[in-house]
């Protein structure tokens, strides 16, 4: 059996949720390994829409077990709301079905207050954070003052950590930003209540995965956001606060690198980005509006309009390198139907020089212009295609050109939002 990692190759919103859902049919366990509820995965199952923020997308399969790894920062209230929302829709969620790593750090109300206050103070320099406290929570983790899920089971430890953190955070909020302080007793009472609800879900995810691998079970590792939002490898500082790259599946779940078999990179058939930051192939015209409208490009978490542009293969090629990808999954190919011609960005030009890689220098990246390769479009409805040969010739050529430029074979092609609207060229679990 194989262990497979699914990551985004762009700036998130590539359609990872659908691919994880499809691959979950071949896995015994699904693990979310980084990020927080600043990310959202949208699924359409039998015409019904589901949006997940913390719970892995594979939760809809009755025989899979889903785990939230230590690399995820978890807002307990959001997690419980998500559990309740699924229960209200008749989907059974219990500690037997879902586990939360004892080592996962918790997002606290002061993290969200600081996140919002900082972003407001930046004015035009804001980076586009969702204000959900993700960054400040990761900061506390690195500063060794964070509150972990396991602390919910040790109330004396929880009380002291909240007291110490609140003293520092309130000073910061009131003196620097002029915000109201948070009250200790009400915050503590709320988290004491949360501890009773969440404690049954808290497990040692690393040990559980080790035992599952010993039984030769298949495990699917689910990342959030995308490679170019990675804190190390993305368009810094317009990035998230964690590492969405494949290597972090090991750190964020507590397993060794030799246990990973396949890395699947999700590529939207065009490019989108939410929030601020450079975007070389962005289209601020009718075509960009068309992609936004037909692709329904609104953030699953924030509802914000996504910026749209032609597929940037410089970005995807970079992601292939840093993730060690051996499979590509192309999503939303159907959105390009009716556009003719279609441009592919295969390189950048900056001050008269051709660039094959994404520059780290932000000023250079802002001055890059796309080098396009024009391809013929197609008008045929492709949503019914279930084999690569059933795609129009021009759609086939588009996919093949992506493979050539990126240097990674395409294994999955999504031709619609539904589960069945998918072409499997190769199953990543068949390694």
MOUR-V741726 format. One line per field, one symbol per residue. ss: DSSP state (@ for helix, = for strand, . for the rest). A space follows every 50 residues. Layout:
ss=???
This chain:
ss=..======.......@@@@@@@@@....====..=.....=====..=== ==....@@@@....====...===.@@@@@@@@@@@@@.........=== =...==..@@@@@@@@@@@@@@@@@........@@@@@@@@@.....=@@ @@@.@@@@@@@@@@@@@@@@@@@@@@.......@@@@@@@@@@@@@@@@@ @==.@@@@@@@@@@....====....@@@..................@@@ @@@...@@@..=======..===........=...@@@@@@@@@...=.. ....=.===.==@@@@@@@@@@@...=====.@@@@.....========= ..===......@@@@@..=======............@@@..@@@@@@@@ @@@@@@...=====...=...===.......
